[in-house]
Structure formats: C-alpha cells, structure tokens
Amino acid sequence: MAPARPELPARLLRDVSRSFYLTLRVLPGGIRQPIGVAYLLARTTDTIADTEWVAPAQRLGALRALRARIQGRGPEAAPLDLGILAQRQGAPAERLLLERGEASLALLRQLPRADQQLVGEVLDTITSGQELDLQRFAGASTGALTALRTDAELEDYTYRVAGCVGEFWTRICRAHLFPRAALDDAFLLANGARFGQGLQLVNILRDVAEDLRRGRCYVPAERLAAAGLKPEDLLRPDSEPRWRPLYHAYLDRAEDHLRAGWAYTNALPRRSARVRLACAWPILIGRETLAQLRVGNALDPARRIKISRRQVRRLLLRSVLFYPWPGAWKKLVPAGKPGGKPVASPAVLP
C-alpha cells in the first residue's frame, strides 16, 4: 500500500490567509495540494521579505537560500535557518509559518514531478519580484521615499508577484481537471496573468498610505510628475485633490484587470463549478474593495479599507445561489464602461 500523502496544515493556512483558505477549501481535491503547497511557500517568502526589523541584506540572503532550496539547488541536509526572522514576527501564525519552512519544503517534494516543476517555476518568478523589491527599497524610509519610475516597472512587478500565479493556476487546472477540453490556452494564460495583476494592484492601491510611511511608493514617479506631484507630496493628506484623478485612473485599471479575470473565469468549462467559484470570489471581493477605495481620502493613513466577514459571506452566498442561472451569474460582474481596456474573446469556446 502506498504511503498516505501528507496533509496540508489547514489551521496554519487559515490563520495566514482567511480569504485564500476559503478559496482552497472549495477547490477540487486534485489541485488542492499543489496550489496549497505553492501558497504556503509563497507566503513564507513574502513573510521573509516583509520582516522589516531585520536588515534588507539579511532578508535577501534568507530569501535566496529558500529560493535555492525550492529549486533543488541547495543541500538538502542543510536546514533553513529562519530563526531570527521567526523571532521577529509579531503574529504567531507568521512565526509558525517560518518555523515550518522545512515541513513546507517536504510537502513540495511529495508532489508529482510535473507539479513540482510548475510550483518551482511560479515560485522562482515570485521570489525574483520579492528580491527586486528588497533591492529597490533597501534604503527607503519615510524621510527617503523611493518610487517606481515607470508604468513598465509597475507592470513588471505586478506580473512577477501575482500575474505569474494566474498562469500557474491555469496550467495546474489544465493538467489535472480538463486536459482534453477545447479551450483557448493563449486566452486563458493572458487573462489569467491580468487576473493576478489586478488583485495585486488592488492591494497596492489599498495600501498606498501605509506603504508611503515605509518609504515605498508603487505609483510611478513619471505619472506623479505628469499630475504635478512628487512622491513626498503623497505623505500629506491635503494633496488628495491633485492625487484623486491619477488614483482613480489606477482604480479603473485594476477594475479592467478584474474584468479580464471574470472573462477568464467564464471561459473555463461550466462543469468545473468549484474552480469557477474559486476564481469568482477574489474578483468579487476585489471589486467591493475598489468600490470602497473610490470614496474618501486614500492618503489618510488612519483610513484602512477592509471588507468585513459579513460582506464576504454575502458575496460568496450570492455567487453560489446565482451559479445555476448563467445570465444572473454573469451579471455578478457588470460589463466595462466605454473606453475601458478590452478583454480578448477566446478563439474556442468551452
């Protein structure tokens, strides 16, 4: 009898990301393990990168060591040394996440070879974005703001840390759930990447004030200059009237990306209800977040937007109730406004 496959640490997954845990639970069993393992390791690398009480050079070294182990380039006998980073965690779940780094790597090694390769590829891209972020903002502080320079840099960053996840998700689902379905793979990969980028852009736009006080400005300097602003101006809430048109342009961009994610969701085989729901939920939560970000002053550090659990439950319930009726389901995400970025149609319908 083959040995039982190690179980994902459900409680830890729930504690480090309640929203993703909901998504993971609804996924079919065939893809839950590789996606869960990929998330655990990505969350581990993200925690390493964000531990600001540890010097950037030390975080960068730990991130590279974990990246090498994920890719099978590090000595298996040499355990990860994340002790100092773990001690610096204020949240018990994040401390445990780092302490369980070896256990997460062991889960990766238990996956089938093809899944290991896909997980390794997406984590290689994610960690490259995290390493770039650490290098870019190494000397940043409230008194020494560092901004991205161009929209191309923002596009690159959102692809590395999130857009590539949409591609990974597509390849895992394709391999395990519908390998023979007549789908437009180019459409799915392109819009899957936009889906991930949209979710990351929502996070960036929600956290503008907080990131500025960490010395980080993800809104490109060239776009700020065109609006008559400098990164330092965004530390003052009274700059909001000049900032608002640019901010809303980025909110519109995020919404366009989420619509691409909705087109992606509806291009998946309709019989794959669990996967479609798992895609729909972050889109619906993201759009609700964008709606709240359009109201009030996003530069006010005291204003923190977070969708309540009650709102999340309402969105999830509506999606489940509407699923049997395709017309009602598709209206969960209304069509875009004229002038919005178009979403390509799939060449082959499922």
N, C-alpha and C positions, 0 to 999 in steps of 0.2 A: 504493500500500500504506500502511495506517495505521501510524503510528509505534508501536513496542513500548511497552507500559505500563511505567513504571519499577518495578523490583523493590523489595520491602520489604528493609530491611537485616537479613537473617536473623541475622547474628552479633551485631549490637547488640541485637536483640530477645531473643536467647538470653541475653546477658550481663546485661541489666537485669531479666529475669524468666524464670528457667528453667521454672517451673511454667506460666506463661502461654504460653511458647513451645511447650510440649508440646500445649496446647490449640489454639494457632493452627495447628500443623502438621497436626492431624487434621481441621481444618475443610475443607469443600468449597471448591474454588477460587473459586466465585462470590461468596463472602462473606469470603474470607481478606484481601483487600486493604482493604476499608473497615474491618473490625474491627481489622486490624493497624495501619492509619494512626491510627484513633481511640486505640488503646492507646499508640502512640508519643507522641502529643501529650498524652494524659492523664498518661503517665509523666513527660513533660517538665515539665508544670505542677506535678506532685507534687514533683519534684526541686527546682524553684524554691521552692515553699512550705516545703520541709524543710531548706533550706540555712541552718542556724542561725548560722553565722559571719557572715552578712550581716544587717543590721538589718531588722526586720519591714517598715518603711516602704519600703525599697528592694526587698524581695522582693514586696511588694504592688504596687509600681509595675511591676515586670517581669512579674508575673502578669497585670495588667490590660493591659499592652501586647501580650502574647501572645494574650490572650483577644480583644482587638480585631482582631488580625491573623487569627485563626481565623474570626471572624465577618465578615471582609472589610471591617472599618471602619477599618483602619489603612492608611497609604500603602504600597503595595506596593514602592515604590522605597526606602523606609527600612528597612534591615536590622535585625533584632533585635539588641540589644546585651546579650548574656548573658555577656560576657567575664569580669566579676568573679565572677559566680556560678559559671561553669565552673571558674575558677581555685581556687575554694574546695572543690571536690569531691575527697574522698579516694579515691573509686572511679573508676578510669579509664573504665569504661563510662558512669557518670553524667556525667563531664566531656564525653565524646564526644556523649552524648545532647543536652546543651545546645549544644555547638558545632555540631551538625547540626540546630538548630532550623529554619533556613531550608529545609533539604532536606526535613524532615518537612512543613512547610507546602506545599512544592511537590508532595509526594505527595498532599496533600489536594486541591489544585487540579486534579490529574489524574483525580480520581474523577468519575463521572457526577453531574450536578447534583442528582438526588434523594438520592444517597448523601452528597454534600457537605452537604446540608441536615440529614440525620439525624445525621451526625458533628458538625456545628456545634451542633445542639441539645443533644446529650448533653454535649459539652464545655463549653457555656455553663452547664449545670447543675452539672457537676463543679467548674468553676473558681469558681462562686458559693459552693460549700461550702468550697473552699480559702481563698478570700478571707475568708469569715466566720470561719474557723478562725484565720487570721492576726490578724484584728482582735480576736477574743475572747481570744486568748492572748498578745497583744502584750507585756504586761509580766510574763508568768508566769516563775517560776523555782522552784527547789526551796524557797527561803525565802518565796516568794509564790505559793502554789498557786492556780490558777484552776480552778473546776469548772463543768461544765454545771449548770444549775439544775433542770431538769425532764426527765422522760422524753420529753416532746414535743420538747425541743431535741435529745435524742439521736436520736429517730426522724427528725427533720428532717435532721440531719447525715448519718446513715447513708443516707438516701434520696438526698441531693444528691451524695455522693461515690461511691455504689455502687448504690443501688436503681435510679436512672435508667439505669444500664448494662443492667440486666435488661430494661427497656422498649426500649432501643435495640437490643439483641440480638434481641428479638422482632420488631421492625419490619424490621430488615435481613433476617432469615431469612424472614419472611413475604413480603417483596418479591422476593427472589431465588430462594428454594428451593421454597416451596409456596404460591404466591399464590392458588390456587383450592381448596386443601384446606378441608374443612368443619371448622373449628376454632373454639373459643370464645375470641375475641380478648380479651374482658374478663378471662376467667380467666387467660390467658397473661400479660397485662400486669400484673395484680395480683400473681400469684405470681412472675413474673419480677422485679418490684421487691422482693418479700420475699426472693427468692433472693440478690440482690445485697446487701441489707441484712444478711442472715445471714452472708455472707462477711466483710463489713466488721466486724460485731460480733465474729466470731471473732478478727480482727486486734486489735481493741480489747482484748478480754479476755486475749489472749496477751501484749499489750504493756503491761499495767497498770503494772507496777513501773517499766519504762523511761520511760513517759510521765510518771509522777509525778515522776521526777527531772529532767524537762524542765519541770516546773511545770504539767503538764496532767493534769486528772482528767476523764475522759469519763463516769464513773459519776455520775449526777446528785446534787447536794447534798441534794435533798429525800429521796431514797431512802436516802442515807447517814444523814441525821438520824433517819429512822424506825428505823434499826438502831442508834442511839446512837453514831454515828461522825461525825467531821469529815474532810474531805479530808486534813488533816495527819496524822491517825491512820494512814493507809494507808502512810506512809513507814516505819512501824515494823512489822517482820515479826511482832512479838508481838501485833499487833491481829488476826491471822488468824482466831482462833476466832470473834470477833464478825463478821468480814467474810465468813466462809465461806458462811453461808446466803444472803446477798444475792448473792454472787458466783455461787453455784450457780443461783440464780434467773435470772441473766442467761445462764449457760451453757444452761439449759433454753430460754430464749427464742431463743438462737442456733440451737439444735437444731431448734426448731419452724420457724424460718425456712428452715433447710436441708431440712426435710421438705417445705415448700412448694415449694422448688426441685426436689425429687425428683418431686413431683406435676406440676410444670411440665414436667420432662424427659419424663415418661411420657405427657403429653398431646400431645407432638409426634408427627408421623407416624412410625410404626415404620420405614418405609423410609429415613428420614433418620438412619441409624445413626451417621454421623460427627458430626452435631450433637448427638445424644443422648449420645454418648461424651464430647464436649467439655463438655457440661453435667455429666455424671456425675462426672468426675474432680475438679473443685474441691469438689464436695459430699462425695465420699469422703475427700479429704484434709482438708477442714474438720472432718468428723465424727471422724476419727482425732485431729486436734489437740484437739478438745473432750474426747475421752476422756482424753488425757494431762493436760489442764488440770484435770480433776477430782481429780487425785492430787497431793498436795504443797501447798506454800505459794506461792500466786501472788503474794504480796507480796515474796518474796525476789528482789532484783534479780540475784542470781547464777544464778538458775534460768531458763534460756531454752529454751522449747519449740520444737523444730523437727523436722518429720517428715523422716526420713532418706531419701536417694535409694533405698535398698533398699526401704523401706516404700512409697514412691511407686510404684516399679516393680511391687511386689506388688499394690497396689490397681488399677493400670492393667491388669495382666495378668488379674486376676480379672474385671474389667468386660468385657474383650474376650472372654474364654472363656465367660462367662455370657450374653452378649448373644443368642445363638441360641435360648436357652430362656427365654421370658418369665417363667415362675414363679421361676426361680433369679435372674434379673436383678432383678426387683422386690424380692426379699429382700435385695439388697445394702444397702438402707436399710430397716430394720425399721419397722413401724408405730409411731406415737407412744404414749406412756403415757397412761392415762386422765387427763383434766384438762389435757392439752396443748392449745394453740391449734389449732382445727380448720382444715383446709385445704379450701377450697371445691372441689366437683367441677365439671368442665367441663360446660356445658349440651349441647355437641355433641361426641361422641367422634370422634377421627380415624379 
